[in-house]
Amino acid sequence: MREQIRQFIINNFLFGESEEGLGDDDSFLEKGILDSTGMLELVAFIEETYEINMEDEELIPENLDSINNLTAFIDRKQGKIQSVAN
């Protein structure tokens, strides 16, 4: 999952530049990688790829502003989905 998200960011926002400058804890907003429109594209990618629905109140930096934040958020969302299904 982490690598898939990294590749999406590199291909869509860094335009294939080297991934060496993108650490797992780097803030997408602080580093200027994503703006508000880019964040919406990222949310659409996450919802489609990982089959989760993101609520408006979940669209916060603590969930979306780095690769680590995103992977932890997706894990939590998928865990909730699985526990509801059981």
N, C-alpha and C positions, 0 to 999 in steps of 0.2 A: 504494500500500500504506500509506504513512504517513497519508494522509488517511482511509483506511478504518479504520485502527486508532484514530485520533483520534476519529472519529465514534462508534465502538463505545464508547470510554471515556466520552465526553460523554453519549451517550444512556443508557448503562446504569449509570454510577456518578456522574456529575455531574448527571444528570437534566435534560439539555438546557440547562444553564447555559452561559454564554458560554465559548468555548474560549480566550479571551484569557489566562486564568490558567494555561493548560496549555502549557508549553514542551516542546520535543522532548527535552530532557535532564532534565526534572523527574522526580524519583523518585516513583512512584506510592505507595510505602509511606511515605516521609518526609512527603509532602504530605497523607497521610490519604485518598487517593483510593481505594485498594484495601486490603482486609484479606485474610486467608488465603482466605476463601470467594470473594471477588472475584477473587483470583488464579487460583483454579480455574476460574471462569467465563471469564476471559481466556484461559487455556490451552485450554479447550474451543473457544472461538471461533477461536483461531489454528489449532488442529489441523483443524477443520472447514473453515474458509475457505481455508486455504493448503495443505490436503491433506498435512500433515506429521505425523509422530508424534514426540512429545516424550518423551524418556527421563527417568526420575526424576532422574538426575544433571545434567540440563540445566535443571532447575527452580530456577535460582539468579538472584539479582538482576542479575548481569552480563548475563544473557540477557533478562530480563523486566521490569526495573524502570523503564523509560522507553520512550518511543516510539522513540528512536534505538537503544536496546539491542534492542528487539523487531525492528525492521526489519533490523538487521545480523544478528541471529540467524536470522531467517527466510531472508534471502539466503544465509547459510552452509548452512542445512539444505536449501534448494532446490538449491543448487549441488552438495551431496553426492548428492542424489537423482538429479540429471541426470547426474553423472559415473558413478554406478553403473549407470544405464540405458544409457550409451554403451558 
